[in-house]
Every structure is written in C-alpha cells, then in structure tokens.
Amino acid sequence: MNKQLYRIIFNQSRQLWMVVAEIARAGRGRAGRRAHRPSSPQRRCRLTALRFGLLLALGGVSLTAQAAIVADGQAPGRQQPTIIRSANGTPQVNIQTPGADGVSHNTYRQFDVDKQGV
C-alpha cells in the first residue's frame, strides 16, 4: 500500500540508509533509489557488531559503577535514611520514623537497585 509513498536514500552525514518522503531529494540534488531491502547484510552485520561491542563495553562499566543506594547528605537529618549491608549481602534501607501524619520523608542522592535486590 505504501510502496510508492517513500524511498530509501543514503544520508552521507549519518552514514546510513534513511526512509524519506517520495518528493525528498538527496543533499546534492541527486535522487535516491527505491528499494525494499536495507544495505548489504555484511555491512549491516559489521555495524551491528561494532555498536553491540561499544554498548557492551560502556554498559558493563556503568552498571557496576552505579549500582548503589546513597542517602542525600545535604538533606536534613530527619530525611536521611540509613543504608546498611544485611547478613545475606544485600543493601538494607532503614527509613526514617514517620511523623504524626504517618509520612516518612527520605531523600536519596542515588537509588540504583542491582540484581540482588534491596
């Protein structure tokens, strides 16, 4: 149904194929090509492997560095929870005692839960 309403052109600045409106023209006035297939499987696979490697490398570093629960040291004392390690190694958060209205305000600078839980 939408076969004739779009076309695929190569974007030089992004170095990838993009779907654009039928009336669109490439940057230097040359027309794009109509196609149903993306770029060659070999090229697509190489880019995917490169991106996957970068995501894996950067993602692995950030997950281990940021998995923590940290109370906000700038908050008033009555809004700072106590964070300790329980016997099984998981972090335990002891919240502040609720006030007369039953509400306990606890302020955190960071609250990242790892796969072990809290």
Residue pairs with C-beta under 8 A, 6 or more apart in sequence:
3 36
4 22
5 21
5 22
6 19
6 20
6 21
6 22
7 19
7 20
7 22
7 24
7 32
7 33
7 34
7 35
8 17
8 18
8 19
8 20
8 32
8 33
8 34
8 35
8 38
9 17
9 18
9 20
9 24
9 26
9 32
9 33
10 16
10 17
10 18
10 26
10 32
11 17
11 18
12 27
13 27
16 39
17 38
17 39
20 32
24 32
25 31
25 32
26 32
38 44
63 114
66 110
66 112
67 112
67 113
67 114
68 91
68 110
68 112
69 83
69 91
69 93
69 108
69 110
69 111
69 112
69 113
69 118
70 83
70 108
70 109
70 110
70 111
71 80
71 81
71 82
71 83
71 106
71 107
71 108
71 109
72 79
72 80
72 107
72 108
72 109
73 80
73 109
75 107
78 96
78 105
79 96
79 105
79 106
79 107
80 96
80 106
80 107
81 93
81 94
81 95
81 96
81 106
81 108
82 93
82 94
83 91
83 92
83 93
83 94
84 91
84 92
84 94
85 91
85 92
86 92
89 116
90 116
90 117
90 118
91 118
92 118
93 106
93 118
95 104
95 106
96 104
96 105
96 106
97 104
98 104
